[in-house]
């Protein structure tokens, strides 16, 4: 079931109807992958749990659900619709980060070999 979650630790989850297809990352990386900032939480709210067509809960830590958001939540539904593109962007970003780390390690290794001669 498609859903969008914003947890108090600033982790984001966007889920499709297929339980095997979902996005998870930080709010900072979310903006890189979706191309827009994550919709802000209302003042005083710590978490949002939106399940399309079912619920839109706004939570405060230690108090639980204190309010509900709009149904349907247009922004949340739009994020679910962009999931495939965001996952492709996330994969490309993570691969580039990995490639940069590998290149840095290779350069360090070559430097160590050269200095040992």
N, C-alpha and C positions, 0 to 999 in steps of 0.2 A: 504494500500500500504506500503510495507516495506521501512523503513527509519531509518536513524541514525542522531541524532542532538547533537551537543556540544554547549551549550549556554555560554555566557560570565560569568555567575555566577558559572561556572564549573558543571552545571547539565548536565546529559547525558540522552538521550532518545533513545531507540532502539525499533522500532515498527515492528510488523509482518504484513502480509497481512490481518489478522483478527484484526479489530480495537479494539477488547476487550483484545488482548494479546500484552502487551508492557511492557518495563522495563524503570524505571526512578530512578535515584539516583545520587550521587556525583561521581566525577572522582575517588576519593579514594575508595569508596565502589564498584565502577565498577570493579576495579582491583581485589578486593576480590571475586566478583561474577563471573566474566568472566575468571579469572586466568591470565590475561595479562593486562598491562597498556593500557589505551585508547590511540589510535594513536594520537601523538602530532599535534597540529595546526602548520601550517607554521609560520615562524617569521612574526610578525606584524599583524597576523590575530586573531580576537577575537571569532569568531563563525564559525561553519560548519553545513550546512544543506544538507544532501544527501538523495535523494529519488531514489531508485533503478530504473534504466532505464529512469529517467526523468531529474534530475538535481543534480548538486553538486556545491553548492554555498559556497564561502568563504567570510565571512563578517568582516567588521571593524565597531565597534560601531560609530555612528554618520555619517558614510559614506555609509552604506549599503553594497551590494555585490560589491566586488572589483576584484574578480577573480573566476575561477572555478577550481575544482579539477578533477582528472582523472575520466573518465567514461568508463567502470564501475569502481567503487572504490572497489577493491578486498577486502581490509580490512573491509569496511562497510558491504559488502555482507556476509563475514565470520561471522561478529558479529550477523547479523540477523539469520544466520543458527545456531548459538549457543544460541539463545534466550531461548529455553525451559530449557536448563541446567542452564543458568545464573539465570533464575527466580526461579528454584528449590534451587540453592545456596543462593539466596537472601532471600527466605522464611526461609530456615534453619538458616541463620545468624541472621535474625530478631527474630526468635523464640528463639534462644539461648540468645540473648540480653534481650528479655522479661523475659525468665526464670531466668536469673541472677538477674534482677531487682526484680522480685517476691520473690526470695530466700532472697535477701538482706532485703526486707521489712518484710518478715516473721521473719527473725533473729532479726531485730530491734524490732518488736512487742513482740517477746518472751522475749527479754532483758528488755523491758519496763515493761512487766507483772511481771517478776522475781524481778525487782528492786522495784516494788510497794508493794511487800509482806512483 
